[in-house]
């Protein structure tokens, strides 16, 4: 079976809708089924996204879709999404901008034992705009340009019994402008709920308030 991404005319709101061509071949390589259909891509787990992006079989790379939301105690609601400005990094270091968590308290740890920590980041790719959602208490506030990074620390397997098993971090950096310099941010210890990465930390809008964050990812191989 061969799956092929085809152009789609959907607007920004339909950025996760894709038209694909599905081809089935017989043993002689002849096409026996050739159809096109629209599909709605669902978020995938972070580990599945990492596995797909790091698979050598995807020699043409992958397209990455990221969706992020923030809802703080002051009822500010921000939403951002990006297509193909987040790239896979086999080792993604943290910048450590102040920490937050919804699991166990404490600082975000960096890689002990110099192990690689894979993930996805918009750093150096232009970033994305966190727009104020219509449901926000102050819907007329200006958008916030940010870089978003998510990574999954595998942890040292031999020390898993000490609670150093896999962990997930979300890092959001506020920028001077899209593609600009980072001037602040928050580093979050996240929990995984299927394709949802959730965390709590300081609000991007007002650091005096706490906020909940959710990130979803979708990764699709590029088929030329």
C-alpha positions as a Markdown table, in Angstrom:
| # | Residue | x | y | z |
|---|---|---|---|---|
| 1 | Unk | 0.0 | 0.0 | 0.0 |
| 2 | Unk | 1.2 | 3.5 | -0.8 |
| 3 | Unk | -0.1 | 6.7 | 0.9 |
| 4 | Unk | 0.5 | 10.0 | -0.8 |
| 5 | Unk | -0.2 | 13.5 | 0.4 |
| 6 | Unk | -2.0 | 15.6 | -2.1 |
| 7 | Unk | -2.7 | 19.4 | -2.2 |
| 8 | Unk | -5.7 | 20.5 | -0.1 |
| 9 | Unk | -7.5 | 23.8 | -0.5 |
| 10 | Unk | -8.6 | 24.1 | 3.1 |
| 11 | Unk | -8.0 | 27.3 | 4.9 |
| 12 | Unk | -6.1 | 27.8 | 8.2 |
| 13 | Unk | -8.9 | 26.3 | 10.3 |
| 14 | Unk | -8.6 | 23.1 | 8.2 |
| 15 | Unk | -4.8 | 22.8 | 8.5 |
| 16 | Unk | -5.2 | 19.3 | 9.9 |
| 17 | Unk | -7.4 | 18.0 | 7.0 |
| 18 | Unk | -5.5 | 16.3 | 4.3 |
| 19 | Unk | -6.3 | 14.7 | 1.0 |
| 20 | Unk | -4.4 | 11.4 | 0.4 |
| 21 | Unk | -4.1 | 9.0 | -2.4 |
| 22 | Unk | -4.2 | 5.3 | -1.4 |
| 23 | Unk | -2.8 | 2.8 | -3.9 |
| 24 | Unk | -2.8 | -1.0 | -3.4 |
| 25 | Unk | -0.6 | -3.1 | -5.6 |
| 26 | Unk | -0.7 | -6.8 | -6.5 |
| 27 | Unk | 2.3 | -9.1 | -6.5 |
| 28 | Unk | 3.3 | -8.0 | -10.0 |
| 29 | Unk | 3.4 | -4.3 | -8.9 |
| 30 | Unk | 0.2 | -3.5 | -10.8 |
| 31 | Unk | -2.2 | -0.9 | -9.2 |
| 32 | Unk | -5.4 | -2.7 | -8.2 |
| 33 | Unk | -6.9 | 0.2 | -6.1 |
| 34 | Unk | -6.3 | 3.9 | -6.7 |
| 35 | Unk | -8.5 | 6.3 | -4.7 |
| 36 | Unk | -8.3 | 9.7 | -3.2 |
| 37 | Unk | -10.0 | 10.8 | 0.0 |
| 38 | Unk | -9.9 | 13.5 | 2.6 |
| 39 | Unk | -8.7 | 12.4 | 6.1 |
| 40 | Unk | -8.6 | 14.2 | 9.4 |
| 41 | Unk | -5.3 | 13.7 | 11.1 |
| 42 | Unk | -5.6 | 12.9 | 14.8 |
| 43 | Unk | -2.8 | 13.8 | 17.3 |
| 44 | Unk | -0.4 | 11.0 | 18.1 |
| 45 | Unk | 1.6 | 10.2 | 21.2 |
| 46 | Unk | 5.0 | 11.9 | 21.5 |
| 47 | Unk | 6.8 | 8.6 | 21.4 |
| 48 | Unk | 5.0 | 7.6 | 18.1 |
| 49 | Unk | 5.9 | 11.0 | 16.6 |
| 50 | Unk | 9.6 | 10.6 | 17.6 |
| 51 | Unk | 9.6 | 7.0 | 16.2 |
| 52 | Unk | 8.2 | 8.2 | 12.9 |
| 53 | Unk | 10.4 | 11.2 | 12.5 |
| 54 | Unk | 13.6 | 9.3 | 13.4 |
| 55 | Unk | 12.8 | 6.3 | 11.1 |
| 56 | Unk | 15.5 | 6.1 | 8.4 |
| 57 | Unk | 12.8 | 4.8 | 5.9 |
| 58 | Unk | 11.4 | 8.4 | 5.8 |
| 59 | Unk | 14.3 | 9.6 | 3.7 |
| 60 | Unk | 12.3 | 12.7 | 2.5 |
| 61 | Unk | 11.6 | 13.8 | 6.0 |
| 62 | Unk | 8.3 | 14.5 | 7.8 |
| 63 | Unk | 5.7 | 17.3 | 8.1 |
| 64 | Unk | 5.0 | 18.2 | 11.7 |
| 65 | Unk | 1.8 | 19.9 | 13.0 |
| 66 | Unk | 1.7 | 21.4 | 16.5 |
| 67 | Unk | -1.3 | 22.8 | 18.4 |
| 68 | Unk | -0.9 | 24.5 | 21.8 |
| 69 | Unk | -3.4 | 26.1 | 24.1 |
| 70 | Unk | -3.0 | 28.1 | 27.4 |
| 71 | Unk | -5.7 | 29.0 | 29.9 |
| 72 | Unk | -4.7 | 31.0 | 32.9 |
| 73 | Unk | -6.4 | 31.9 | 36.3 |
| 74 | Unk | -7.3 | 35.3 | 34.9 |
| 75 | Unk | -9.4 | 33.7 | 32.1 |
| 76 | Unk | -6.9 | 34.6 | 29.4 |
| 77 | Unk | -7.1 | 31.9 | 26.7 |
| 78 | Unk | -4.4 | 31.6 | 24.0 |
| 79 | Unk | -4.3 | 29.2 | 21.0 |
| 80 | Unk | -1.5 | 28.6 | 18.6 |
| 81 | Unk | -0.7 | 26.2 | 15.8 |
| 82 | Unk | 1.9 | 25.7 | 13.2 |
| 83 | Unk | 2.6 | 23.5 | 10.2 |
| 84 | Unk | 6.1 | 22.5 | 9.2 |
| 85 | Unk | 7.9 | 25.1 | 11.4 |
| 86 | Unk | 8.6 | 22.5 | 14.1 |
| 87 | Unk | 11.5 | 20.1 | 13.3 |
| 88 | Unk | 12.7 | 16.9 | 14.8 |
| 89 | Unk | 15.8 | 17.1 | 16.9 |
| 90 | Unk | 17.6 | 13.9 | 18.0 |
| 91 | Unk | 18.9 | 15.8 | 21.0 |
| 92 | Unk | 16.9 | 18.8 | 22.2 |
| 93 | Unk | 18.4 | 20.7 | 25.2 |
| 94 | Unk | 16.3 | 22.8 | 27.5 |
| 95 | Unk | 16.8 | 26.5 | 28.1 |
| 96 | Unk | 15.3 | 26.2 | 31.6 |
| 97 | Unk | 13.0 | 29.3 | 31.9 |
| 98 | Unk | 11.4 | 28.8 | 35.3 |
| 99 | Unk | 9.6 | 25.5 | 36.0 |
| 100 | Unk | 6.1 | 24.2 | 36.4 |
| 101 | Unk | 4.4 | 20.9 | 36.7 |
| 102 | Unk | 1.1 | 19.0 | 37.2 |
| 103 | Unk | 2.7 | 15.9 | 38.3 |
| 104 | Unk | 5.5 | 15.9 | 40.9 |
| 105 | Unk | 7.0 | 19.2 | 42.1 |
| 106 | Unk | 10.6 | 20.1 | 41.6 |
| 107 | Unk | 13.0 | 21.4 | 39.0 |
| 108 | Unk | 13.1 | 20.1 | 35.5 |
| 109 | Unk | 16.2 | 17.9 | 35.2 |
| 110 | Unk | 18.5 | 18.0 | 32.2 |
| 111 | Unk | 20.1 | 14.9 | 30.8 |
| 112 | Unk | 22.2 | 13.1 | 33.3 |
| 113 | Unk | 24.8 | 10.8 | 31.9 |
| 114 | Unk | 24.9 | 12.9 | 28.7 |
| 115 | Unk | 22.1 | 10.9 | 27.1 |
| 116 | Unk | 20.3 | 12.3 | 24.0 |
| 117 | Unk | 16.8 | 13.6 | 24.6 |
| 118 | Unk | 14.8 | 13.7 | 21.3 |
| 119 | Unk | 11.9 | 16.0 | 20.6 |
| 120 | Unk | 10.4 | 18.7 | 18.3 |
| 121 | Unk | 11.1 | 22.4 | 18.3 |
| 122 | Unk | 10.2 | 25.6 | 16.3 |
| 123 | Unk | 13.5 | 27.2 | 17.4 |
| 124 | Unk | 15.2 | 28.8 | 14.4 |
| 125 | Unk | 12.2 | 28.0 | 12.2 |
| 126 | Unk | 10.2 | 31.2 | 12.7 |
| 127 | Unk | 8.1 | 30.2 | 15.7 |
| 128 | Unk | 4.3 | 30.6 | 15.9 |
| 129 | Unk | 1.8 | 33.1 | 17.1 |
| 130 | Unk | -0.3 | 32.5 | 20.3 |
| 131 | Unk | -3.6 | 34.2 | 19.4 |
| 132 | Unk | -6.2 | 35.3 | 21.9 |
| 133 | Unk | -9.2 | 33.0 | 21.7 |
| 134 | Unk | -12.7 | 34.5 | 21.4 |
| 135 | Unk | -13.6 | 32.9 | 24.7 |
| 136 | Unk | -10.8 | 34.8 | 26.5 |
| 137 | Unk | -11.9 | 37.2 | 29.2 |
| 138 | Unk | -9.9 | 39.9 | 27.3 |
| 139 | Unk | -10.3 | 38.9 | 23.6 |
| 140 | Unk | -8.7 | 42.1 | 22.3 |
| 141 | Unk | -5.2 | 41.5 | 23.8 |
| 142 | Unk | -2.3 | 41.3 | 21.3 |
| 143 | Unk | -1.0 | 37.9 | 20.2 |
| 144 | Unk | 2.3 | 36.6 | 21.7 |
| 145 | Unk | 5.0 | 35.2 | 19.3 |
| 146 | Unk | 6.6 | 32.1 | 20.8 |
| 147 | Unk | 8.9 | 29.1 | 20.1 |
| 148 | Unk | 7.5 | 25.8 | 21.3 |
| 149 | Unk | 9.6 | 22.7 | 22.1 |
| 150 | Unk | 8.5 | 19.3 | 23.4 |
| 151 | Unk | 10.8 | 16.4 | 24.2 |
| 152 | Unk | 10.6 | 13.0 | 25.8 |
| 153 | Unk | 13.5 | 12.1 | 28.1 |
| 154 | Unk | 13.9 | 8.3 | 28.0 |
| 155 | Unk | 15.7 | 8.3 | 31.4 |
| 156 | Unk | 18.3 | 5.8 | 32.4 |
| 157 | Unk | 16.6 | 2.4 | 32.1 |
| 158 | Unk | 18.7 | 0.9 | 34.9 |
| 159 | Unk | 17.4 | 3.6 | 37.3 |
| 160 | Unk | 13.7 | 3.4 | 36.3 |
| 161 | Unk | 12.9 | 2.1 | 39.8 |
| 162 | Unk | 14.0 | 5.4 | 41.3 |
| 163 | Unk | 11.4 | 7.3 | 39.3 |
| 164 | Unk | 13.9 | 8.3 | 36.6 |
| 165 | Unk | 11.9 | 6.6 | 33.9 |
| 166 | Unk | 10.7 | 8.5 | 30.7 |
| 167 | Unk | 9.5 | 12.1 | 31.3 |
| 168 | Unk | 8.1 | 14.8 | 29.0 |
| 169 | Unk | 9.0 | 18.5 | 29.0 |
| 170 | Unk | 7.3 | 21.4 | 27.2 |
| 171 | Unk | 9.3 | 24.6 | 26.8 |
| 172 | Unk | 7.7 | 27.8 | 25.5 |
| 173 | Unk | 9.8 | 30.8 | 24.8 |
| 174 | Unk | 8.3 | 34.3 | 24.3 |
| 175 | Unk | 9.9 | 36.2 | 21.4 |
| 176 | Unk | 10.4 | 39.8 | 20.4 |
| 177 | Unk | 8.6 | 38.9 | 17.1 |
| 178 | Unk | 8.1 | 35.9 | 14.9 |
| 179 | Unk | 11.6 | 34.5 | 14.4 |
| 180 | Unk | 13.0 | 37.0 | 16.8 |
| 181 | Unk | 15.0 | 36.7 | 20.0 |
| 182 | Unk | 13.8 | 34.8 | 23.1 |
| 183 | Unk | 13.1 | 37.2 | 26.0 |
| 184 | Unk | 11.4 | 34.9 | 28.5 |
| 185 | Unk | 9.5 | 31.7 | 28.8 |
| 186 | Unk | 8.4 | 28.7 | 30.9 |
| 187 | Unk | 9.8 | 25.2 | 31.2 |
| 188 | Unk | 7.1 | 22.6 | 32.1 |
| 189 | Unk | 7.2 | 19.0 | 33.3 |
| 190 | Unk | 4.3 | 17.5 | 31.4 |
| 191 | Unk | 2.1 | 14.5 | 31.8 |
| 192 | Unk | 1.0 | 12.3 | 28.8 |
| 193 | Unk | -2.6 | 11.5 | 28.3 |
| 194 | Unk | -2.5 | 9.7 | 25.0 |
| 195 | Unk | -1.8 | 12.4 | 22.3 |
| 196 | Unk | -2.3 | 15.2 | 24.9 |
| 197 | Unk | 0.7 | 16.7 | 26.6 |
| 198 | Unk | -0.5 | 18.7 | 29.7 |
| 199 | Unk | 1.3 | 20.9 | 32.1 |
| 200 | Unk | 0.7 | 23.8 | 34.6 |
| 201 | Unk | 3.1 | 26.7 | 35.1 |
| 202 | Unk | 3.4 | 30.5 | 35.0 |
| 203 | Unk | 1.1 | 32.3 | 32.5 |
| 204 | Unk | 2.7 | 33.6 | 29.4 |
| 205 | Unk | 0.3 | 36.6 | 29.5 |
| 206 | Unk | 0.8 | 37.4 | 33.2 |
| 207 | Unk | 3.5 | 35.5 | 35.2 |
| 208 | Unk | 1.6 | 36.4 | 38.3 |
| 209 | Unk | -1.0 | 33.9 | 37.4 |
| 210 | Unk | -0.8 | 30.1 | 36.9 |
| 211 | Unk | -2.0 | 28.6 | 33.6 |
| 212 | Unk | -2.7 | 25.2 | 32.2 |
| 213 | Unk | -1.1 | 24.2 | 28.9 |
| 214 | Unk | -1.9 | 21.5 | 26.4 |
| 215 | Unk | 0.1 | 20.5 | 23.3 |
| 216 | Unk | -0.7 | 18.0 | 20.6 |
| 217 | Unk | 1.5 | 16.8 | 17.7 |
| 218 | Unk | 0.9 | 15.1 | 14.4 |
| 219 | Unk | 3.7 | 13.9 | 12.2 |
| 220 | Unk | 3.3 | 12.7 | 8.6 |
| 221 | Unk | 6.0 | 11.4 | 6.3 |
| 222 | Unk | 6.8 | 13.4 | 3.1 |
| 223 | Unk | 6.0 | 11.4 | 0.0 |
| 224 | Unk | 7.3 | 13.2 | -3.1 |
